[in-house]
Amino acid sequence: MENKRVVKRGDKELEDNTDLGKLGTVLVRILGVAWLIYLIVMLGYVFISNIMEGGGGVRGGGSPMEGYQDYLYE
């Protein structure tokens, strides 16, 4: 069994497959990292835009505390 594996390992076709496999894992890693960066950027953008526009929950507008006070005194 082991002898056959060694022969297959030395086979040119199999080496090409491993190269493709390495390329695939590299692409998956790049896509994974890109997706994570995209997620962080989008969450950060939503969070920052919410602060810049002023919170207020669903209503929006005003200062971040304004919406909270509306919620308290409703």
N, C-alpha and C positions, 0 to 999 in steps of 0.2 A: 504493500500500500504506500509506504513512505517513498519508495523509489519512484513510483508513478507521480507522486506529488512533486518531487524534485524535477522530474522531466517536464511536467506541466508548468512548473515555475519558470523554467528556462525557456519555455515556448515564447516566441515573439508575439503571437496573438494575445496571449494572456498579459504580457507586459503592457501592451497597448491598452488593454482593459483597465489595468491598475492605474495607468496615467489618466484615463478618462474618469476613473473613480476619484482620483485626487482632484482633478479639475472640478468634478461635481461637488465634492465636499467644500472646496474653496468657494465655489459659486454659492452654495447654501450658506456658508458662513458670512459671505459678503451680503447676501440678501437678508440674512437674519440681523446683522449689525445695522444695515440700512433701515430695516423695518423698525428696530428699536429706536434708532435716532429719530426717525419720522414720528414715532409714537410720542417720544419725549418732547420733540419740538411742538407737535400739535397740542399736547396737554399744556405745555408751557405757554403757548400762544393763547389758548383759551383762558388760562389762569390770569395771565398778564392783561389781556384785553378786558377781562372782567374787572380787574383792579383799576385799570385806566378809565374805563367808562363809569366806574363806581358800581358797587354790588347791587344790593336791593333785590336779590333773588330773581324771581321771574319778571318783576316790574322793570328792573334796570334803571339806569340814570341816577343822578344825585350822588351823594357821598356813600361809601360803603356802610356807614352807620345809619344812614337815613332809612334804608330798607329794613334794617334790623329794628329800628325804633317803630316804624310802621307796624312791624310784626308784633312788637311788644304791646302797643296801645290799641290793637285792633279789637 
